[in-house]
């Protein structure tokens, strides 16, 4: 009969239900969450770096394209006004 269910002493004594195993489990779960969050942050950081490089390259292309466009318009205007 004792093997069917834990006795009162087994549940509440040393090593029983209230021995702190719940806290250990909570700590383990918390550590796993922290590790996952650290991995996600690392991946996001890498992605952010790539996005920054792509944005910088795109901005340079826009800047040079705008500059060339303004020069072209300026030249077209000077050709028409000089005739």
ZIBELHU-V416429 format. One record per backbone hydrogen bond with DSSP energy under -0.5 kcal/mol. CO is the residue of the C=O (numbers start at 1). NH is the residue of the N-H. E is the energy in kcal/mol with one decimal. If there is no record, write none. Layout:
# ZIBELHU-V416429
co: {CO & CO}
nh: {NH & NH}
e: {E & E}
This chain:
# ZIBELHU-V416429
co: {1 & 1 & 7 & 8 & 9 & 11 & 11 & 13 & 16 & 20 & 21 & 22 & 23 & 24 & 25 & 26 & 27 & 28 & 29 & 30 & 31 & 32 & 33 & 34 & 35 & 36 & 37 & 38 & 39 & 40 & 41 & 42 & 43 & 44 & 45 & 46 & 47 & 48 & 49 & 50 & 51 & 52 & 53 & 54 & 55 & 56 & 57 & 58 & 59 & 60 & 61 & 62 & 63 & 64 & 65 & 66 & 67 & 68 & 69 & 70 & 71 & 72 & 73 & 74 & 75 & 76 & 77 & 78 & 79}
nh: {4 & 5 & 11 & 12 & 13 & 17 & 18 & 16 & 19 & 24 & 25 & 26 & 27 & 28 & 29 & 30 & 31 & 32 & 33 & 34 & 35 & 36 & 37 & 38 & 39 & 40 & 41 & 42 & 43 & 44 & 45 & 46 & 47 & 48 & 49 & 50 & 51 & 52 & 53 & 54 & 55 & 56 & 57 & 58 & 59 & 60 & 61 & 62 & 63 & 64 & 65 & 66 & 67 & 68 & 69 & 70 & 71 & 72 & 73 & 74 & 75 & 76 & 77 & 78 & 79 & 80 & 81 & 82 & 83}
e: {-0.7 & -0.7 & -2.3 & -2.3 & -1.8 & -2.1 & -1.1 & -2.1 & -1.2 & -1.7 & -2.4 & -2.5 & -2.6 & -2.3 & -2.5 & -2.5 & -2.6 & -2.2 & -2.3 & -2.4 & -2.4 & -2.3 & -2.6 & -2.3 & -2.1 & -2.4 & -2.6 & -2.2 & -2.3 & -2.6 & -2.2 & -1.9 & -2.3 & -2.6 & -2.0 & -2.0 & -2.3 & -2.3 & -2.0 & -2.3 & -2.6 & -2.3 & -2.4 & -2.4 & -2.5 & -2.1 & -2.0 & -2.3 & -2.6 & -2.6 & -2.5 & -2.7 & -2.3 & -2.4 & -2.3 & -2.6 & -2.2 & -2.3 & -2.4 & -2.5 & -2.5 & -2.4 & -2.4 & -2.3 & -2.2 & -1.9 & -2.5 & -1.6 & -0.7}
